[in-house]
Amino acid sequence: MFKRKMIFGILNVTPDSFSDGGAYLTPQKAVERAGKMIEEGADFIDIGGESTRPFSSPVSVEQEQERILPAIREIKKSIPSARISIDTRNWQTAQKALEAGAEIINDVTGFGDPKMAETAAKFSAGAVIMHMKGEPKTMQENPFYSDLPGEICSFFEDRIKKLEEAGVKHIAIDPGIGFGKNFEHNLWIIKNISVFKKLGKPLMLGVSRKSFIGFYCNEKIPAERLGGTVAANVLGFIGGADMFRVHDIKACRQAIEISDKILSL
């Protein structure tokens, strides 16, 4: 299920996501965007109905489902070949999304709820374990680590074990750039991402348009952070990242493909 050089296209059906909030709220807009991303080379459409940007507050499970389920159903109806990942921290939403045709659960809480692992196993779904310190509303309040790689690796080891014990067969890990990390933490993880390869799982990187890029590149508008996004993804790929969660499919796909060609010489 998880393969090297996979691109996950970000589709937020939310009014308040940091980069594209409100752009794809209707099912038809979601279908149009999904079709464009697939045309540009996205392997999966990663659909989320709750903003998890820093300092955001959670929405109800009911509201989340009202946003994502019509989008998933309409995408699968209009583009039957579309492959969908559900970005949620609620097992009830994950279950309904899988019933509607999703294949992967991408959980920012790293499958902390045992019912999420049970749901993934029940549907033979893929699981992306993301590391987050704290929760979105508080995670950026002076995040501190005494041993950044050690703490993240220990977290992954624990969650991988629990998922495997629950019967989940396809597992990937995401170190969670910007989720309970300061800007220097983010840079360190990208530079040293190879340390997570020892865990033996496919590695996802999600840096697209994030605030650390805006800070270092002096760019306040998220959509204008393409150059920094591409650079971070390429360096992550060189270090061993396998999959990339991005807004700008075409540019990131080209960057990864040409990097792979050069490295293979």
C-alpha positions in Angstrom: 0.0 0.0 0.0 2.8 2.5 0.9 5.4 3.0 -1.7 8.5 5.1 -2.2 7.9 8.5 -3.9 4.2 8.6 -3.1 2.5 11.9 -3.1 -0.5 12.6 -0.9 -2.5 15.6 -2.0 -3.9 17.8 0.8 -7.6 18.4 0.5 -9.1 20.4 3.4 -12.8 20.6 3.4 -12.7 23.1 6.2 -13.3 26.9 6.5 -10.3 27.5 8.7 -7.2 25.5 7.6 -4.1 27.6 7.6 -3.5 27.6 3.8 -6.6 26.8 1.8 -9.4 27.0 4.4 -12.8 27.6 2.7 -11.6 26.8 -0.9 -13.1 23.3 -1.2 -16.1 23.3 1.1 -18.7 22.0 -1.4 -18.5 18.4 -2.7 -18.3 19.7 -6.2 -15.3 21.9 -5.4 -13.7 18.9 -3.6 -14.2 16.8 -6.7 -12.7 19.4 -9.0 -9.7 19.8 -6.8 -9.2 16.0 -6.4 -9.4 15.5 -10.1 -6.8 18.2 -10.7 -4.4 16.7 -8.0 -4.7 13.2 -9.6 -4.0 14.7 -13.0 -0.9 16.3 -11.6 0.3 13.0 -10.1 -1.2 12.6 -6.6 -1.3 9.0 -5.5 -3.7 9.6 -2.7 -6.1 12.4 -1.8 -5.8 13.1 1.9 -9.1 14.6 3.0 -9.5 16.4 6.4 -12.6 18.0 7.9 -11.0 19.6 11.0 -8.2 22.1 11.1 -5.3 21.0 13.3 -3.2 24.2 12.7 -1.5 25.6 15.9 -3.9 27.0 18.5 -7.0 25.6 16.7 -9.9 24.2 18.6 -11.5 20.8 17.9 -14.8 20.5 16.0 -17.5 17.9 16.9 -17.4 14.5 15.3 -20.8 15.3 13.7 -19.5 18.5 12.1 -16.4 16.8 10.9 -18.4 14.0 9.2 -20.8 16.5 7.7 -17.8 18.1 5.9 -15.9 15.0 4.8 -18.4 12.3 4.0 -20.2 14.1 1.1 -16.8 15.0 -0.3 -15.5 11.4 -0.2 -18.7 9.9 -1.6 -18.8 12.5 -4.5 -15.2 11.9 -5.3 -15.6 8.2 -5.4 -18.7 8.6 -7.5 -17.1 11.0 -10.0 -13.6 9.5 -10.0 -13.9 5.8 -9.0 -10.2 5.2 -9.3 -9.4 7.9 -6.8 -7.5 6.6 -3.7 -8.4 8.4 -0.5 -6.7 8.9 2.9 -8.8 10.2 5.8 -7.1 12.8 8.0 -8.9 12.5 11.3 -8.3 11.8 15.0 -11.8 10.4 15.6 -12.3 6.7 15.1 -16.0 7.2 14.3 -15.2 9.5 11.4 -12.5 7.1 10.2 -14.9 4.2 10.2 -17.5 6.1 8.1 -14.8 7.3 5.8 -13.5 3.8 5.2 -17.1 2.6 4.6 -17.4 5.4 2.0 -14.2 4.3 0.2 -11.1 5.6 2.0 -8.2 3.2 2.3 -5.8 4.9 4.8 -6.2 6.6 8.2 -3.9 9.5 8.8 -4.1 10.3 12.5 -2.3 13.3 13.9 -2.7 11.9 17.4 -0.7 8.8 16.3 -3.5 6.3 17.1 -3.6 7.1 20.8 -7.2 5.8 20.9 -7.2 2.0 20.7 -10.5 2.1 18.8 -8.7 3.8 15.9 -6.3 0.9 15.6 -9.2 -1.6 15.8 -11.0 0.4 13.0 -7.9 0.2 10.8 -7.5 -3.5 11.4 -11.2 -4.2 10.8 -11.1 -2.6 7.3 -7.6 -3.7 6.5 -6.7 0.0 6.1 -3.3 1.6 6.0 -2.2 3.6 9.1 -0.1 6.7 9.2 1.2 7.3 12.7 2.0 11.0 13.2 3.9 12.3 16.2 2.5 15.3 18.0 3.5 16.6 21.4 0.4 17.9 23.1 -2.7 18.9 21.1 -3.3 21.5 18.4 -4.6 24.1 20.8 -1.5 24.0 23.0 1.2 22.2 21.0 3.2 25.3 20.1 3.3 26.7 23.6 7.1 26.4 24.0 7.6 22.8 23.0 10.6 21.2 24.8 12.5 17.9 24.3 15.4 16.6 26.3 16.1 14.1 23.5 14.2 15.0 20.3 15.0 11.9 18.2 14.9 9.6 21.2 11.4 10.7 22.3 9.9 10.6 18.8 11.4 7.1 18.2 10.2 5.8 21.5 6.7 7.1 20.7 6.7 5.4 17.3 8.0 2.1 18.7 5.2 2.0 21.2 2.5 2.9 18.7 3.8 0.5 16.0 3.7 -2.3 18.5 0.1 -1.5 19.5 -1.0 -1.3 15.9 0.6 -4.6 14.9 -0.9 -6.3 18.0 -4.3 -5.0 16.8 -3.7 -6.6 13.4 -2.9 -3.6 11.3 -0.7 -4.7 8.4 0.3 -1.5 6.6 1.9 1.1 8.8 3.8 4.3 8.0 5.3 7.0 10.3 5.3 10.8 10.2 7.5 12.8 12.6 5.0 15.6 12.6 6.7 18.7 11.4 5.1 21.7 13.1 3.2 19.6 15.6 4.6 20.3 19.0 8.0 21.4 17.5 9.6 24.8 17.3 11.3 25.9 14.0 14.7 24.6 15.0 13.2 21.2 15.8 11.6 21.1 12.3 14.9 21.9 10.6 16.7 19.2 12.7 14.2 16.6 11.8 14.4 17.3 8.1 18.2 17.3 8.2 18.4 14.1 10.2 15.3 12.3 9.0 17.3 9.2 8.3 17.3 8.4 12.1 13.7 7.3 11.8 14.5 4.7 9.1 15.8 2.3 11.7 12.1 1.7 12.7 11.6 -0.2 9.5 8.5 1.6 8.3 7.8 3.9 5.3 8.3 7.5 6.3 6.0 10.3 5.4 7.1 14.0 5.5 4.6 16.9 5.7 6.2 20.3 5.4 4.0 21.9 2.8 3.6 25.7 3.1 4.2 25.5 6.9 5.1 28.4 9.1 8.7 27.6 9.6 9.2 28.0 5.9 7.5 31.4 6.0 9.7 32.4 9.0 13.0 31.6 7.4 12.0 32.8 3.9 10.3 35.9 5.1 7.0 34.9 3.4 3.8 35.5 5.2 1.4 34.1 2.6 1.3 30.2 2.8 0.6 29.8 -0.9 3.8 31.7 -1.8 6.0 29.2 0.1 6.4 26.7 -2.8 10.2 27.1 -3.2 10.8 26.4 0.5 8.4 23.5 0.4 10.1 21.9 -2.6 13.6 22.4 -1.0 12.5 20.8 2.3 10.9 17.8 0.5 14.0 17.2 -1.6 16.3 17.2 1.4 13.9 14.9 3.2 13.8 12.6 0.2 17.6 12.5 0.1 17.6 11.6 3.8 15.2 8.7 3.3 11.6 10.1 3.3 9.3 7.9 1.2 6.1 9.8 1.0 5.2 13.5 0.8 2.0 15.2 1.9 1.7 18.4 -0.2 -0.6 21.1 -1.5 1.4 21.7 -4.8 1.4 18.3 -6.4 3.0 19.0 -9.8 6.0 20.9 -8.5 6.7 18.5 -5.7 6.3 15.5 -7.9 8.8 16.9 -10.4 11.2 17.7 -7.7 11.1 14.2 -6.2 11.3 12.5 -9.6 14.4 14.4 -10.8 16.1 14.1 -7.4 15.6 10.3 -7.7 17.0 10.2 -11.2 20.1 12.1 -10.2 20.7 10.1 -7.0 20.3 6.8 -9.0 23.3 7.6 -11.3 
